[in-house]
Amino acid sequence: MRPSIYHKSIIALAMAAVSCMSYAQDAAPAAAAQAATPAGSGQSYFAYVLIIFATLLLFAVAALGQMLIRLTEYVYRNKGTMAKSVVLIMMMAATAHTALAQEAAAAAPGATPAAAASAPSIFGIDVTAAIAIILLEALVIAVMLIRIWSLLNTINPKAAKPAIHFELPKFLDRFNASVAIEHEQDVMLDHDYDGIKELDNNLPPWWKYGFIFTIIWSFGYIGYYHIAEAAPLSAGEYANEMEAAKKAKDEYMRTAKNNVDENTIKFDQAYVAEGAKIFADNCKACHGEKGEGGVGPNLTDQYWLHGGKINDVFKTVKYGWPANGMKSWQTDLSSVQIAQVVCYVKSLKGTNPPNPKAPQGTVYSEGDSTQTAAAPAAPVDSTTKSN
Amino acid sequence: MTVETFKYDNRWVRNFAFASFLWGFVGMLVGLIVALQLVFPQLNVVEWTTFGRLRPLHTNAVIFAFVGNGIFMGVYYSLQRLLKTRMWSDVLSAIHFWGWQLIIVAAAITLPLGITAGKEYAELEWPIDIAIALIWVVFGINMFATILTRRERHLYVAIWFYIATWITVAMLHIVNSFELPISAFKSYSLYAGVQDALVQWWYGHNAVAFFLTTPYLGLMYYFLPKAANRPVYSYRLSIIHFWALIFLYIWAGPHHLLYTALPDWAQSLGTVFSVMLIAPSWGGMINGLLTLRGAWDKVREDPVLKFMVVAVTAYGMATFEGPMLSIKSVNAISHYTDWTIAHVHIGALGWNGFLTFGILYWLLPRLYNTKLFSIRLANVHFWLGTLGILFYAIPMYWGGINQSLMWKQFTPEGILKYPNFLETVNAIRPFYVVRALGGLLYLLGTTVGIYNLFKTAAQGKFVAEEEASAPALEKNYTPHGSEGWHRVIERRPVQMLIFSFIVVAIGGIIEFVPTFLIESNVPSIASVKPYTPLELHGRDIYVREGCYNCHSQMIRPFRSETERYGEYSKAGEFVYDHPFQFGSKRTGPDLQREGGKYPDSWHYNHMLDPTIMSPGSIMPAYPHIIDHDLDTTYTAAKIKAMQMLGVPYPKGYETIAGTDLVKQEATIQASLAKDGIKVPKNKEIIALIAYLQRLGRDIKMNPQTAAVQN
């Protein structure tokens, strides 16, 4: 006796409900984790990882659900009572629910320490929590698999696998212009290679026309770019991109506040704190944690290689002295950021940190307007921008 | 008509099978190690196990050892049965088997030692290249002689694929491996720069096509209908997709070089031929999947078919994705990122890995005249493998796309939002963790599989010689009724071979000849000068350490790249680069304009321990470069070799090269000493610094030249 459509749909609905529940549970820790990420620390990649695995889990649950439908069908057919299959669904739902509840419970503490920001965190992603969630999800799948397995065994420990007929839907034959499987003898060729026979089915029309379409498209592509030259190639694209960017930047700078350059820079105590952060991120590798010098010169003494006037220091940071190993920072830092870090550097004078590097360059004393850098560094590195 | 009896030789089939899964295990294990090295750089313990040396070992082991032995296993089994004859020569079979294993062992020794030609998937040095060519010829002779002494009139589609594979791989390997030896372990590619890149990716792409794809399609055409016991869906489709596939595939190589200094016309050819490849590739998938019509019941129960279905599906996904990645606007995002890594692993883990194991589960019980030891374990393997693929690929897709978007983001002020490359690396490290987990799952599955296969072998009795009988072919053949044109070629293997060769040679010739002969394709730049002897040594160290595995030297013409790295790369800059070092993945930043960016002492400290200069860096430390003496034995030989390759050193320069080397060394020693670093002379680090400081300076210092020339 085959189960009716009606029975099938009840089972399917029940399964869908179970799946939905699990998905909702899954999404909850993800949301919690996202909320736990401190605001303003960039995108939460953690959430992406979770979404990936939530999706994976959904697939797993769907597969398990599929299995359950088959199982139920099997029980129903062999034992003949609807009651049994209902019981089975209830059991299954309970199993799933318990497992998921466990997961949710365990996930919550996993997310809480993340909020405390004590766990190793890279760019707003809490690695430990991510791994914990992943492991938990794997665990849930494992638990469900084991439950199903034991269920299978309790139903009929020694029975062979249920033989359920399964075939691809018929519309695929129409779609592929295949000869129906019942008539395949009509297109059977007389080939026989070690028992392998060959049919002479049509090329699937969608395949054939798709192929022809890509060929036409290809001629069109070559014609468009290389014969009609209707659109720019890589160098032209680049020129357009740079032009658009320059326009956008000019537009922005025209309206932007706090704009500053090497001519307008003034020491501003309010910039020092922000400048210290920029220094720690970008400069300390060469100039030392406290500006005492290392690969690069000491910034705390009164000696300067390229001028100690604030305008000159700004220039040095902005355009760099590539020949001496100081790179240009104008593509890395905004003009305000350069101003901030320059103010910080100017604030370092006389701080006398430990292990200072020996003085390099000439003495510069504040207010000495005659001492400016010999030549502006600007033209040297601007070359990288020209084309 | 006399019926002859004969014996199939299963010995070498069995040997190749064991070699395949045992090397497969090694290759995957190395893969797991390199995946973990990206998360825990401390795992780069000694110089021989740094990422740059192990990653080529991983790729070579998986491609040539795991899949290579898998191909031979399948060919040796199916060929005999499809032709109703024994392999032509047992001796050649033995030479083929042992020769191939020796090559693998040689690779496993030389690659960690840093003996490398520095071209991806063609890293092995010239003596091994020659050995590969010879063994490949042995395989070819054995296969062709078997075909010529067959008892089956027509060749089945699987054999068409074997023939095309053989001739094309021979052509690819030989053309790409032309190199000039300077010692037993070192050679320089005959080609330079953009031309070398074009040849290399013609090879690299078609290694995928004709080593990982066409032979496996041949195996699919034999083992899938056998396992499903169903007729092949469409003979017509086989013919069309076979010829279309081998003709179109060969052209698509330049899609690995989109937006590089390769001439635009060649890039466009790469794009359109990749797009045209969708249908021929899918022809194979359709023919595989639709062969299973009427056998889906079995698919649900038989692990062999399960593996095969996932394999063929993965093949379909990868061959759809490939053309999409060849569209320039998509490639602008995907290139240099982990997206590509995800893409190839769908192919390697899904298509090659699963098809190999599907075949093994079918084949081994037959070789041992027994049943599979455990269907349940095979299913466990299947699920571990499938989950492994998902856990591998999905995070890599996410990570790759995320990182690429971070590279490209600008602030409204027009500066890069993430100017520090390291920030974008650290952002995707969690994805690397999950990827390693995926790899681990897959490896666990493989381990379960190997156990299962060993147990199967143990419980059965090996049938080395399998009796068979078939009527001999009659000398005179008159086809009954009219024969299609293709049916005629199917009984003429030599014509099949020649046609295949013509079809696969066309694409390469049309792309190579103009790039090599027409000067406008690689415009020369007057300011680009040959490397000094010290820089040349430094470059060889760069190649030896496999820096190209993580660092590109090819800045694409995008604002996000020129702002980050400097002026975009010009074809004329690479004319003295034997071999080219464009790279294909940016785990670290591009280095083409590294020269002059940092002081010498920065590089010294960075090589000693990258985290000194770049806290949080995942690059391995290279203290051994600081310790090792520079081997200057071959300085003169290197200069002479370069001269032979057309690099314009003055006549007789090799005699004074050593003096120049010492002079340049002294300037770098002095600059290091200024920052308090004392380096004795003749150390490798000085040569490497010299090379890194030279990178990209020829036109950086002289922008007008570049502007005029382009």
Interface residues (C-beta under 8 A of the other chain):
Chain A: Y45 F46 Y48 V49 I52 T55 L56 F59 I122 F123 I125 V127 A130 I131 I134 K161 A163 I164 H165 F166 E167 L168 N176 S178 I181 E184 M188 L189 H191 Y193 D194 G195 I196 K197 E198 L199 D200 N201 N202 L203 P204 W207 G210 F211 T214 I215 W217 S218 Y221 I222 Y225 H226 L233 S234 A235 E237 Y238 E241 M242 A245 K246 A248 K249 Y252 M253 A256 D281 N282 A285 C286 G294 V295 G296 P322 A323 N324 G325 K327 Q330 T331 D332 L333 S334 S335 T383 T384 K385 S386 N387
Chain B: S78 R81 L82 K84 E152 H154 Y156 Y222 P225 K226 P231 V232 Y233 S234 Y235 R236 L237 S238 I240 A244 Y259 D264 W265 Q267 S268 L269 T271 V272 F273 V275 M276 I278 A279 P280 W282 G283 I286 L290 R293 G294 W296 D297 R300 E301 L387 L390 F391 I394 P395 W398 N402 F410 T411 P412 E413 G414 I415 L416 P419 N420 E423 N426 A427 I428 R429 P430 F431 V433 V434 L437 R556 P557 F558 R559 T562 E563 R564 G566 E567 Y568 R593 G596 K597 Y598 P599 D600 S601 W602 N605 I612 M613 S614 P615 D675 K700 M701 P703 A706 A707 N710
